[in-house]
Amino acid sequence: MKQNDNGFVMSEIIASFSIFLTIMLTFTPIMYQIVMEEKLMEDRRNLQSLLHDELQIVLSSDQGLPLQEKQTISSTLVTFTFTIETKYIKGCVRWDNEKQTQEKICLYGIPN
C-alpha cells in the first residue's frame, strides 16, 4: 500500500507557528525599546542645541540673572534656567522625557 507524503502535518504547522510567534514576541519589546531610546536621544540633541542658542543670547545681552523661562517644545514643557557661578554663566534645561523621568542638561559660558 502506497502512502501520500506530499502535504504538511498539523504538528509541523503548529511547530513552525510557535517558532515564529516566539521570535516575534522576543523582538517586539526590543524594537519598542530601540524606538524609545531614539526618541530620547533626539530630544536630548534638540534641547542641547536650543540651550546653546539661548545661552549665546544671554551671554551677549545685559539681562539680569538669575533668569528662568518656560517653553513648550514638541508638546513638552521645558524650563531654561540661567545663573551666575563664579566667572561663568550656567545655563540648564529641564524636562520630563518619554519615560516620565526628569532630565537636565547644563552648559557653561563666559560672559562678554
N, CA, C and O of each residue as an XYZ file, in Angstrom:
448
protein
N       0.840     -1.175      0.000
C       0.000      0.000      0.000
C       0.890      1.246      0.000
O       1.834      1.345      0.784
N       0.582      2.176     -0.875
C       1.382      3.367     -1.038
C       0.724      4.540     -0.304
O      -0.483      4.754     -0.409
N       1.568      5.324      0.469
C       1.042      6.495      1.198
C       1.363      7.765      0.427
O       2.327      7.823     -0.336
N       0.537      8.775      0.643
C       0.754     10.085      0.024
C       1.538     10.952      1.007
O       1.016     11.284      2.071
N       2.801     11.333      0.675
C       3.668     12.117      1.557
C       3.868     13.542      1.027
O       4.937     14.116      1.238
N       2.916     14.109      0.374
C       3.083     15.417     -0.260
C       2.537     16.590      0.548
O       2.591     17.714      0.050
N       2.037     16.413      1.711
C       1.414     17.504      2.462
C       2.088     17.751      3.800
O       2.961     16.998      4.231
N       1.648     18.850      4.456
C       2.137     19.188      5.789
C       1.299     18.462      6.823
O       0.106     18.220      6.636
N       1.937     18.136      7.882
C       1.234     17.549      9.009
C       0.888     18.701      9.952
O       1.638     19.673     10.050
N      -0.219     18.596     10.628
C      -0.666     19.672     11.522
C       0.383     19.979     12.584
O       0.522     21.138     12.975
N       1.115     18.997     13.056
C       2.143     19.240     14.070
C       3.276     20.100     13.503
O       3.855     20.897     14.242
N       3.609     19.963     12.223
C       4.625     20.808     11.598
C       4.157     22.259     11.528
O       4.940     23.181     11.757
N       2.912     22.453     11.219
C       2.353     23.816     11.152
C       2.361     24.461     12.538
O       2.721     25.631     12.670
N       1.978     23.730     13.548
C       1.963     24.258     14.916
C       3.382     24.563     15.383
O       3.608     25.583     16.033
N       4.329     23.706     15.067
C       5.719     23.936     15.471
C       6.292     25.171     14.786
O       6.936     25.992     15.438
N       6.069     25.316     13.488
C       6.596     26.483     12.783
C       5.904     27.764     13.262
O       6.552     28.805     13.372
N       4.614     27.705     13.544
C       3.912     28.880     14.053
C       4.422     29.264     15.443
O       4.553     30.451     15.742
N       4.708     28.286     16.291
C       5.216     28.608     17.629
C       6.625     29.199     17.559
O       6.956     30.079     18.355
N       7.455     28.741     16.633
C       8.786     29.341     16.448
C       8.647     30.787     15.979
O       9.320     31.679     16.495
N       7.776     31.014     15.005
C       7.529     32.374     14.510
C       7.005     33.278     15.622
O       7.459     34.414     15.760
N       6.071     32.793     16.401
C       5.491     33.576     17.487
C       6.536     33.893     18.558
O       6.545     34.995     19.107
N       7.410     32.941     18.854
C       8.480     33.170     19.826
C       9.427     34.262     19.350
O       9.823     35.128     20.130
N       9.787     34.224     18.088
C      10.671     35.253     17.530
C       9.996     36.617     17.583
O      10.630     37.599     17.971
N       8.739     36.697     17.207
C       8.028     37.981     17.215
C       7.863     38.525     18.639
O       8.012     39.726     18.862
N       7.561     37.664     19.585
C       7.391     38.110     20.965
C       8.717     38.506     21.603
O       8.731     39.250     22.583
N       9.818     38.024     21.065
C      11.139     38.420     21.560
C      11.552     39.772     20.987
O      12.068     40.617     21.718
N      11.335     39.986     19.706
C      11.811     41.199     19.050
C      10.905     42.409     19.213
O      11.377     43.538     19.079
N       9.636     42.217     19.493
C       8.732     43.360     19.640
C       9.126     44.275     20.799
O       9.201     45.484     20.582
N       9.380     43.788     22.008
C       9.815     44.694     23.081
C      11.178     45.322     22.808
O      11.420     46.469     23.181
N      12.061     44.578     22.162
C      13.374     45.133     21.835
C      13.226     46.288     20.857
O      13.869     47.323     21.027
N      12.401     46.133     19.848
C      12.196     47.201     18.869
C      11.519     48.412     19.524
O      11.848     49.553     19.201
N      10.583     48.170     20.433
C       9.948     49.269     21.153
C      10.982     50.044     21.967
O      10.959     51.275     21.991
N      11.881     49.334     22.627
C      12.927     49.978     23.428
C      13.864     50.784     22.545
O      14.273     51.882     22.924
N      14.208     50.267     21.390
C      15.080     50.986     20.460
C      14.419     52.262     19.975
O      15.071     53.304     19.915
N      13.154     52.205     19.632
C      12.431     53.400     19.184
C      12.351     54.427     20.310
O      12.507     55.623     20.064
N      12.110     53.979     21.537
C      12.040     54.883     22.689
C      13.386     55.567     22.918
O      13.427     56.774     23.155
N      14.474     54.827     22.853
C      15.806     55.405     23.048
C      16.170     56.371     21.929
O      16.831     57.380     22.177
N      15.747     56.076     20.694
C      15.981     57.016     19.594
C      15.272     58.340     19.862
O      15.836     59.406     19.615
N      14.046     58.280     20.363
C      13.294     59.498     20.677
C      13.977     60.273     21.808
O      14.067     61.499     21.747
N      14.456     59.571     22.835
C      15.156     60.234     23.935
C      16.417     60.936     23.444
O      16.689     62.071     23.835
N      17.180     60.274     22.597
C      18.414     60.873     22.078
C      18.101     62.068     21.181
O      18.822     63.066     21.214
N      17.055     61.984     20.393
C      16.665     63.105     19.541
C      16.264     64.314     20.393
O      16.650     65.443     20.091
N      15.498     64.079     21.448
C      15.108     65.174     22.348
C      16.327     65.799     23.010
O      16.422     67.023     23.106
N      17.260     64.968     23.466
C      18.474     65.492     24.107
C      19.279     66.354     23.146
O      19.737     67.435     23.516
N      19.456     65.881     21.910
C      20.204     66.663     20.915
C      19.526     67.995     20.635
O      20.178     69.039     20.626
N      18.229     67.961     20.408
C      17.498     69.188     20.083
C      17.518     70.183     21.240
O      17.736     71.376     21.027
N      17.292     69.705     22.455
C      17.261     70.605     23.599
C      18.648     71.135     23.944
O      18.770     72.274     24.395
N      19.682     70.347     23.745
C      21.035     70.853     23.975
C      21.374     71.937     22.956
O      22.017     72.931     23.295
N      20.954     71.751     21.740
C      21.175     72.774     20.714
C      20.412     74.054     21.043
O      20.950     75.153     20.906
N      19.165     73.914     21.476
C      18.374     75.095     21.864
C      18.978     75.787     23.079
O      18.994     77.016     23.152
N      19.478     74.999     24.039
C      20.127     75.580     25.212
C      21.361     76.370     24.794
O      21.602     77.458     25.316
N      22.128     75.848     23.880
C      23.307     76.552     23.384
C      22.906     77.889     22.766
O      23.531     78.915     23.036
N      21.861     77.874     21.937
C      21.403     79.112     21.300
C      20.917     80.127     22.335
O      21.243     81.311     22.255
N      20.136     79.652     23.307
C      19.632     80.550     24.354
C      20.777     81.097     25.205
O      20.753     82.263     25.600
N      21.771     80.270     25.487
C      22.917     80.713     26.282
C      23.697     81.793     25.541
O      24.189     82.736     26.162
N      23.814     81.669     24.234
C      24.506     82.698     23.458
C      23.769     84.035     23.535
O      24.401     85.089     23.600
N      22.458     83.995     23.529
C      21.662     85.226     23.644
C      21.866     85.847     25.019
O      22.043     87.060     25.130
N      21.842     85.022     26.074
C      22.028     85.529     27.436
C      23.435     86.090     27.609
O      23.612     87.122     28.257
N      24.432     85.428     27.041
C      25.813     85.893     27.181
C      26.032     87.247     26.499
O      26.824     88.060     26.977
N      25.345     87.487     25.402
C      25.563     88.727     24.666
C      24.645     89.860     25.118
O      24.816     90.997     24.677
N      23.686     89.578     25.977
C      22.769     90.625     26.431
C      23.078     91.016     27.873
O      23.900     90.390     28.543
N      22.407     92.055     28.328
C      22.595     92.540     29.695
C      21.377     92.219     30.560
O      20.943     93.043     31.364
N      20.834     91.020     30.389
C      19.673     90.630     31.187
C      20.125     90.322     32.610
O      21.221     89.806     32.833
N      19.268     90.645     33.557
C      19.586     90.332     34.944
C      19.495     88.840     35.201
O      18.587     88.165     34.714
N      20.426     88.347     35.956
C      20.449     86.929     36.290
C      20.219     86.763     37.780
O      20.636     87.648     38.527
N      19.612     85.740     38.260
C      19.182     84.531     37.566
C      17.945     84.775     36.701
O      17.134     85.663     36.964
N      17.838     83.969     35.683
C      16.755     84.084     34.709
C      16.167     82.694     34.491
O      16.897     81.711     34.375
N      14.835     82.625     34.437
C      14.173     81.349     34.191
C      13.039     81.588     33.212
O      12.270     82.537     33.364
N      12.934     80.729     32.208
C      11.833     80.821     31.266
C      11.359     79.432     30.887
O      12.143     78.486     30.806
N      10.053     79.330     30.656
C       9.452     78.051     30.292
C       8.941     78.151     28.864
O       8.388     79.171     28.453
N       9.137     77.070     28.117
C       8.670     76.989     26.739
C       8.078     75.612     26.500
O       8.431     74.641     27.169
N       7.182     75.544     25.547
C       6.650     74.258     25.123
C       7.274     73.927     23.773
O       7.073     74.639     22.790
N       8.028     72.845     23.743
C       8.724     72.431     22.532
C       8.305     70.998     22.233
O       8.515     70.092     23.040
N       7.713     70.811     21.069
C       7.234     69.475     20.655
C       6.320     68.872     21.714
O       6.469     67.707     22.082
N       5.393     69.654     22.192
C       4.407     69.267     23.215
C       5.048     68.848     24.535
O       4.437     68.121     25.318
N       6.265     69.297     24.783
C       6.957     69.020     26.041
C       7.281     70.349     26.710
O       7.841     71.245     26.079
N       6.932     70.477     27.982
C       7.246     71.692     28.730
C       8.692     71.624     29.184
O       9.083     70.708     29.909
N       9.493     72.606     28.751
C      10.901     72.661     29.129
C      11.164     73.957     29.868
O      10.540     74.980     29.588
N      12.094     73.912     30.818
C      12.448     75.076     31.623
C      13.920     75.392     31.411
O      14.792     74.562     31.668
N      14.184     76.610     30.937
C      15.551     77.098     30.791
C      15.875     77.948     32.013
O      15.094     78.821     32.390
N      17.026     77.694     32.632
C      17.463     78.438     33.808
C      18.890     78.922     33.575
O      19.754     78.153     33.156
N      19.129     80.206     33.850
C      20.457     80.791     33.692
C      20.859     81.454     35.003
O      20.125     82.289     35.533
N      22.030     81.078     35.527
C      22.537     81.630     36.778
C      24.019     81.973     36.616
O      24.674     81.544     35.666
N      24.524     82.755     37.565
C      25.941     83.098     37.578
C      26.639     82.185     38.575
O      26.216     82.072     39.726
N      27.705     81.535     38.132
C      28.541     80.712     39.008
C      29.986     81.148     38.802
O      30.553     80.970     37.724
N      30.559     81.706     39.824
C      31.907     82.312     39.807
C      32.048     83.213     38.588
O      31.350     84.224     38.504
N      32.917     82.888     37.649
C      33.095     83.761     36.483
C      32.346     83.247     35.251
O      32.517     83.790     34.159
N      31.526     82.215     35.407
C      30.791     81.635     34.298
C      29.293     81.871     34.463
O      28.802     82.119     35.564
N      28.584     81.789     33.346
C      27.127     81.754     33.374
C      26.718     80.323     33.060
O      27.121     79.749     32.048
N      25.916     79.766     33.941
C      25.460     78.383     33.803
C      24.047     78.393     33.236
O      23.148     79.028     33.788
N      23.863     77.687     32.134
C      22.543     77.537     31.533
C      22.114     76.087     31.599
O      22.862     75.191     31.207
N      20.916     75.858     32.092
C      20.403     74.488     32.220
C      19.030     74.402     31.574
O      18.285     75.381     31.531
N      18.714     73.232     31.080
C      17.380     72.947     30.570
C      16.891     71.679     31.259
O      17.630     70.703     31.394
N      15.620     71.709     31.698
C      14.991     70.564     32.377
C      13.698     70.223     31.672
O      12.981     71.104     31.197
N      13.405     68.935     31.609
C      12.161     68.482     31.005
C      11.868     67.068     31.467
O      12.755     66.375     31.966
N      10.632     66.638     31.305
C      10.238     65.256     31.572
C      10.296     64.503     30.251
O       9.637     64.883     29.283
N      11.089     63.428     30.212
C      11.277     62.702     28.963
C      10.145     61.702     28.715
O       9.160     61.661     29.453
N      10.306     60.900     27.664
C       9.287     59.923     27.280
C       9.055     58.855     28.344
O       7.978     58.263     28.411
N      10.062     58.610     29.171
C       9.933     57.619     30.242
C       9.391     58.234     31.524
O       9.378     57.586     32.571
N       8.944     59.487     31.445
C       8.375     60.226     32.578
C       9.388     60.417     33.704
O       9.013     60.448     34.877
N      10.660     60.543     33.357
C      11.681     60.905     34.331
C      12.242     62.270     33.938
O      12.274     62.626     32.760
N      12.676     63.013     34.926
C      13.166     64.364     34.659
C      14.628     64.314     34.226
O      15.457     63.639     34.838
N      14.921     65.048     33.149
C      16.291     65.142     32.659
C      16.762     66.577     32.745
O      15.965     67.515     32.745
N      18.080     66.729     32.819
C      18.686     68.059     32.936
C      20.002     68.069     32.176
O      20.822     67.162     32.323
N      20.197     69.100     31.361
C      21.447     69.315     30.655
C      21.913     70.720     30.975
O      21.117     71.657     30.931
N      23.202     70.888     31.299
C      23.754     72.206     31.626
C      24.949     72.517     30.730
O      25.737     71.634     30.392
N      25.067     73.780     30.356
C      26.214     74.288     29.617
C      26.722     75.534     30.325
O      25.967     76.208     31.026
N      27.995     75.837     30.142
C      28.605     77.000     30.772
C      29.145     77.931     29.699
O      29.578     77.490     28.635
N      29.114     79.236     29.997
C      29.672     80.206     29.071
C      30.329     81.336     29.834
O      29.991     81.600     30.988
N      31.281     82.008     29.176
C      31.959     83.152     29.778
C      31.275     84.419     29.263
O      31.193     84.633     28.054
N      30.780     85.262     30.182
C      30.067     86.464     29.723
C      31.022     87.430     29.042
O      32.220     87.449     29.325
N      30.467     88.237     28.136
C      31.271     89.239     27.401
C      31.648     90.390     28.279
O      32.319     91.317     27.826
